[in-house]
Amino acid sequence: HAVMHPAPLNIHDVLERVRRLILAEFPDLTITRDYDTSLPEMTGDREQLIQAVLNIVRNAAQAVDGRGQIVLRTRAARQVTLAKRRHKLALELQVIDNGPGIPDEIRDQIFYPLVSGRDGGSGLGLSLAQGFVEQHQGMIDVRSAPGCTCFTLRLPVSDRN
């Protein structure tokens, strides 16, 4: 794992950076922001979080052939247990796309290295994303059906109970 460089950060700055990078790569994509602007700053490694979210959003963009819709949604989650620790406040970040969904046969394995639903995919993007999220004492999960895939990241905002 890479060494973490934690510092106070605004998750929306991370999302805006990802949004700009993805729109440069996929100009026909629609990315809708649904942000809870009342969220406080969190402590984290900005570059790792950008990379984690970028990998998830890039997968979503590829799933919709660069022409669909992606929603970036943030919400506060209260009294959440992450990595066996209770947190008074956590950040919930969702990346939702309107693509074909994740094939059933790989859905349980998408966070494993070298598993990809795409020809030419390295299968490393989601594995790295999960590693970075776990280093932040967070968790990541996915729900997928045809027409809607939703990745949810939960990250602690504060370590105080």
TISE-191228 format. One record per residue: x, y, z of N, C-alpha, C, O in turn; residue in three letters. Coordinates in pm, whole numbers, padded with zeros to 5 digits, always signed. Atoms other than C-alpha are relative to their C-alpha. Example, Ala and Ser with C-alpha at 12.3 -4.5 7.8 and 13.67 -1.06 7.14 Angstrom:
+00089-00119+00000+01230-00450+00780+00090+00120+00000+00194+00118+00066ala -00082-00119-00006+01367-00106+00714-00077+00109+00073-00026+00220+00090ser 
REM end
This chain:
+00083-00120+00000+00000+00000+00000+00087+00125+00000+00196+00126+00058his -00070-00127+00001+00108+00355-00065-00008+00063+00139-00100+00035+00216ala +00002-00071-00128+00194+00574+00233-00107+00108-00007-00116+00182-00106val +00106-00102-00003-00098+00793+00334+00056+00133+00047+00144+00139+00132met -00033-00136-00043-00062+01169+00366-00129+00069+00039-00183+00150-00037his +00130-00056-00038-00373+01263+00565+00007+00149+00030+00103+00198+00089pro +00013-00143-00025-00483+01625+00579-00148+00033-00008-00225-00042-00068ala +00140-00039+00014-00812+01810+00616-00034+00021-00147+00044+00080-00222pro +00040-00020+00139-01003+01804+00288-00152+00008-00011-00225-00043+00074leu +00142-00009+00033-01339+01885+00138-00027-00104-00108+00034-00099-00216asn +00027+00108+00096-01483+01580-00039-00050+00055-00133-00029-00007-00237ile +00052-00055+00125-01651+01806-00295+00112+00053-00090+00098+00052-00213his -00116-00037+00081-01312+01941-00406+00055-00123-00072+00094-00116-00188asp -00044+00127+00060-01211+01578-00466-00092-00036-00117-00045-00071-00225val +00096+00038+00105-01531+01514-00665+00008+00093-00120-00006+00048-00234leu -00010-00093+00113-01491+01829-00875+00124-00030-00084+00122-00019-00206glu -00122+00037+00073-01136+01725-00965-00027-00124-00086+00010-00128-00203arg +00034+00122+00074-01261+01378-01067-00092+00035-00117-00073-00014-00229val +00096-00038+00103-01548+01535-01261+00070+00063-00120+00041+00030-00235arg -00074-00067+00109-01311+01757-01462+00083-00101-00080+00084-00098-00203arg -00083+00100+00068-01075+01468-01539-00084-00092-00088-00047-00121-00202leu +00085+00094+00074-01358+01237-01650-00064+00069-00120-00072+00010-00228ile +00063-00070+00113-01531+01500-01866+00102+00032-00109+00065+00041-00227leu -00104-00020+00102-01198+01568-02041+00018-00129-00080+00047-00126-00200ala -00018+00131+00064-01178+01194-02117-00126-00044-00076-00117-00110-00179glu +00130+00043+00057-01552+01144-02196-00090+00123-00017-00181+00144+00062phe +00072-00127+00013-01689+01475-02331-00151-00013-00019-00223+00083+00006pro +00145+00015+00024-02034+01331-02418-00075-00050+00123-00196-00071+00119asp +00060+00051-00124-02097+01212-02063-00075+00112+00073-00035+00228+00067leu +00068-00095-00088-02349+01383-01835+00030-00040+00144+00001-00152+00186thr -00027+00026-00142-02234+01410-01473-00081+00099+00082-00060+00220+00075ile +00087-00082-00083-02496+01539-01231+00052+00000+00142+00086-00105+00196thr -00045-00011-00138-02392+01670-00891-00122+00006+00091-00217+00080+00064arg +00104-00004-00102-02615+01602-00592+00074+00000+00134+00085-00102+00201asp -00089-00011-00115-02402+01733-00305-00074+00051+00123-00160+00139+00113tyr +00043-00055-00129-02484+01783+00061+00110+00097+00043+00213+00056+00096asp -00104-00100-00024-02294+02109+00105+00021+00027+00149+00113+00100+00186thr -00018-00021-00144-02339+02099+00484+00103-00096+00059+00135-00086+00178ser -00098+00096-00052-02086+01814+00515+00126+00072+00048+00176+00161-00020leu -00125-00062-00047-01785+01909+00728+00120-00057-00075+00109-00156-00148pro -00122+00056+00056-01428+01861+00616+00029-00133+00066-00011-00157+00180glu -00044+00127-00057-01285+01516+00667+00152-00001-00007+00213+00086-00069met -00145+00016+00009-00927+01401+00713+00027-00119-00091-00029-00227-00073thr -00030+00110+00091-00783+01194+00434+00115+00038-00092+00166+00150-00088gly -00105-00021+00099-00523+01158+00163-00069+00039-00131-00130-00044-00198asp +00073-00054+00115-00653+01379-00117+00030-00078-00129-00061-00113-00204arg -00037+00068+00125-00458+01207-00396-00055-00143-00005-00100-00188-00110glu +00054+00136-00002-00562+00858-00285-00151+00001-00023-00204-00083-00095gln +00145-00006+00017-00927+00961-00263-00037+00038-00142-00132-00015-00199leu +00023-00034+00141-00911+01126-00606+00016-00126-00085-00067-00153-00172ile -00026+00121+00080-00762+00804-00747-00110-00103+00019-00155-00166-00077gln +00105+00099-00029-01021+00583-00575-00129+00036-00072-00189-00047-00140ala +00126-00044+00062-01319+00789-00693+00014+00002-00152-00078-00034-00224val -00025-00004+00144-01164+00839-01037-00014-00140-00061-00075-00155-00167leu +00010+00137+00053-01134+00461-01085-00145-00045-00009-00185-00109-00106asn +00141+00040-00001-01499+00409-00991-00078+00076-00107-00158+00016-00181ile +00074-00081+00097-01628+00697-01205+00043-00036-00143-00040-00038-00234val -00045+00041+00134-01411+00591-01501-00066-00131-00041-00108-00146-00156arg +00071+00125+00030-01558+00240-01480-00144+00028-00040-00195-00030-00137asn +00139-00034+00031-01906+00392-01477-00009+00064-00139-00099+00031-00216ala +00000-00067+00131-01821+00613-01778+00018-00102-00112-00046-00093-00217ala -00020+00104+00101-01696+00309-01968-00123-00089-00013-00157-00135-00122gln +00120+00084+00001-02007+00113-01870-00112+00063-00082-00193-00008-00142ala +00105-00068+00076-02230+00377-02031+00053+00047-00136-00007+00133-00201val -00062-00033+00130-02002+00398-02340+00029+00149-00014+00026+00202-00125asp -00037-00141+00006-01908+00755-02248-00114+00093-00038-00091+00211-00062gly +00110-00085+00046-02256+00880-02339-00118+00000+00096-00219+00067+00070arg +00113+00010-00092-02478+00799-02042+00003+00107+00106+00058+00215+00087gly +00010-00095-00109-02544+00968-01714+00059-00061+00126+00040-00178+00157gln -00056+00038-00130-02355+00953-01386-00042+00105+00101-00037+00225+00073ile +00034-00091-00110-02473+01103-01059+00105-00017+00109+00136-00129+00149val -00089-00001-00116-02225+01199-00787-00081+00056+00116-00119+00173+00113leu +00088-00042-00110-02419+01215-00459+00076-00012+00132+00142-00113+00158arg -00059+00008-00135-02294+01298-00109-00109+00024+00103-00199+00106+00085thr +00093-00014-00112-02485+01263+00216+00076-00026+00130+00181-00090+00130arg -00052+00033-00132-02411+01256+00587-00068-00128+00047-00188-00147+00026ala +00056+00121-00061-02459+00920+00757+00038+00003+00147+00155+00023+00182ala -00026-00011-00144-02492+00915+01134+00006-00137+00066-00062-00231+00025arg -00014+00124-00079-02388+00645+01383+00028-00120-00091-00051-00214-00099gln -00039+00104+00096-02209+00426+01130+00117-00080+00057+00209-00022+00116val -00114+00083-00039-01981+00133+01208+00082-00031-00124+00033-00090-00220thr -00093+00025+00110-01679+00117+00978+00125-00062+00058+00178-00013+00158leu -00120+00069-00047-01385-00119+01023-00009-00028+00150+00086-00007+00225ala +00028+00039-00139-01539-00234+01354+00005+00116+00098+00013+00094+00219lys +00003-00116-00088-01542+00121+01491-00125+00081-00027-00168+00097-00141arg +00122-00080+00010-01847+00332+01561+00039+00145-00026+00129+00199+00040arg -00028-00141+00031-01847+00681+01409-00129+00079+00012-00234+00039-00039his +00117-00086-00016-02084+00959+01504-00045+00051-00138-00164+00061-00166lys +00032-00057+00131-02063+01098+01151+00089-00062-00106+00211-00072-00089leu -00076+00052+00114-01959+00943+00822-00052+00068-00126-00164+00119-00130ala +00036-00054+00131-01964+01062+00465-00045-00117-00086+00023-00220-00092leu +00045+00100+00096-02166+00861+00216+00009+00062-00138-00054+00164-00167glu -00020-00047+00136-02058+00908-00143-00050-00108-00094-00007-00223-00086leu +00053+00097+00096-02252+00741-00422+00036+00042-00143+00027+00160-00179gln -00023-00017+00143-02153+00703-00787-00102-00090-00069-00095-00212-00061val +00114+00073+00058-02465+00604-00981+00003+00017-00151+00013+00130-00201ile +00004-00011+00146-02473+00522-01352-00122-00072-00056-00180-00159+00009asp +00117+00060+00065-02748+00427-01596+00043-00099-00109-00023-00112-00212asn -00052+00097+00096-02543+00162-01776-00068-00135+00011-00170-00149+00078gly +00065+00132+00011-02618-00205-01842+00004-00083+00127-00060-00188+00134pro -00013+00079-00122-02526-00323-01492+00122-00090-00007+00179-00112-00114gly -00118+00088-00009-02247-00551-01376-00047-00143-00022-00142-00187+00043ile +00043+00138+00024-02271-00906-01512+00000-00083+00129+00091-00073+00211pro +00014+00082-00121-02390-01151-01245+00124-00083+00029+00165-00098+00144asp -00109+00095-00022-02097-01383-01300+00126+00065+00058+00211-00005+00113glu -00118-00063-00061-01839-01122-01191-00036+00094+00114+00054+00151+00176ile +00039-00099-00101-02042-00912-00947+00067-00022+00135+00107+00074+00201arg -00060+00028-00131-01902-01088-00638+00152+00014-00001+00215+00008+00104asp -00147+00000+00010-01545-01055-00767+00055+00131-00051+00176+00141-00074gln -00050-00121+00068-01524-00701-00905+00108+00074+00078+00182+00153+00020ile -00105-00068-00076-01300-00584-00620+00129-00083+00005+00228-00038+00061phe -00121+00081+00005-01051-00869-00679+00090+00053-00112+00040+00100-00214tyr -00090-00040+00109-00739-00784-00880-00021-00087-00123-00052-00206-00113pro +00002+00067+00131-00746-00877-01249-00138-00049-00043-00148-00124-00140leu +00136+00032+00045-01125-00917-01268-00055+00122-00072-00059+00231-00015val +00053-00112+00077-01274-00700-01542-00117-00048-00084-00118-00160-00134ser +00114+00032+00084-01604-00694-01724+00017+00053-00141-00076+00050-00221gly -00024-00064+00127-01442-00526-02022+00117-00064-00071+00215-00103-00007arg -00116+00043+00077-01218-00646-02302+00108+00106+00017+00081+00225+00003asp -00109-00096-00014-00881-00487-02241+00003+00068+00136+00091+00151+00160gly -00003-00061-00133-00969-00390-01883+00108-00068+00084+00127-00189+00075gly -00108+00058-00082-00682-00437-01635-00055-00073+00121+00010-00163+00174ser +00055+00059-00121-00911-00531-01349+00066+00050+00126+00050-00011+00232gly -00068-00052-00119-00703-00319-01113-00071+00120+00061-00051+00150+00179leu +00060-00125-00045-00916-00004-01084-00080-00012+00128-00059+00064+00222gly +00086+00012-00119-01175-00124-00832+00076-00061+00117+00047-00030+00232leu -00082+00058-00105-00921-00330-00639+00080+00110+00070+00087+00115+00193ser -00074-00114-00057-00707-00017-00591-00094+00092+00076-00062+00138+00185leu +00097-00089-00065-01014+00192-00508-00037-00056+00137-00040+00017+00236ala +00036+00061-00127-01115-00055-00238+00115+00010+00100+00092+00038+00218gln -00116-00011-00088-00762-00058-00095+00014+00139+00059+00038+00153+00179gly -00011-00138-00048-00752+00322-00071-00111+00032+00100-00086+00097+00202phe +00114-00026-00090-01098+00336+00089+00023-00070+00134-00003-00012+00239val -00026+00073-00125-01001+00070+00344+00111+00065+00081+00107+00063+00204glu -00105-00072-00073-00685+00264+00431-00056+00121+00074+00002+00166+00172gln +00067-00113-00066-00920+00549+00524-00103-00050+00103-00188+00027+00147his +00095+00062-00092-01111+00308+00756-00143+00007-00054-00240+00010+00022gln +00132-00006+00062-01397+00323+00509-00040-00133-00059+00029-00234-00043gly +00046+00121+00068-01597+00070+00313-00065+00039-00132-00107+00153-00152met +00057-00025+00132-01725+00039-00039-00087-00119-00035-00048-00234-00015ile +00080+00112+00047-02011-00165-00174-00074+00041-00126-00074+00158-00165asp +00062-00025+00130-02210-00196-00493-00134-00072-00008-00150-00183+00042val +00128+00064+00038-02566-00264-00602-00015+00025-00149+00010+00135-00198arg +00007-00015+00145-02627-00327-00967-00116-00078-00058-00145-00191-00018ser +00106+00062+00079-02916-00403-01198+00007+00066-00137+00066+00173-00150ala +00000-00066+00131-02968-00332-01568-00061+00140+00013-00171+00157+00065pro +00050-00138-00004-03005+00046-01601+00040+00078+00122+00017+00199+00128gly -00041-00075-00119-02864+00134-01260+00104-00078+00080+00077-00185+00134cys -00104+00053-00088-02536+00059-01085+00037+00110+00096+00058+00225+00056thr -00031-00098-00103-02459+00233-00757+00113-00050+00088+00099-00150+00159cys -00111+00025-00092-02123+00228-00582-00016+00095+00117-00034+00215+00097phe +00012-00083-00120-02145+00354-00223+00129-00011+00080+00172-00120+00118thr -00117-00007-00086-01838+00465-00031-00042+00065+00130-00110+00168+00129leu +00024-00063-00130-01865+00536+00340+00135+00024+00065+00216-00068+00080arg -00128-00039-00059-01578+00723+00502-00026+00075+00129-00117+00157+00135leu +00021-00073-00125-01546+00843+00861+00036+00148-00017+00136+00182-00079pro -00030-00143-00001-01564+01220+00902+00077+00033+00127+00172+00111+00125val -00068-00024-00127-01460+01215+01266+00025-00134+00066-00050-00230+00045ser -00029+00125-00071-01301+00949+01484-00066-00002+00137-00058-00101+00208asp +00062-00006-00133-01494+01062+01790-00133-00074-00004-00208-00064-00101arg +00126+00077-00006-01782+00837+01899-00116+00094+00024-00231+00049+00031asn 
REM end
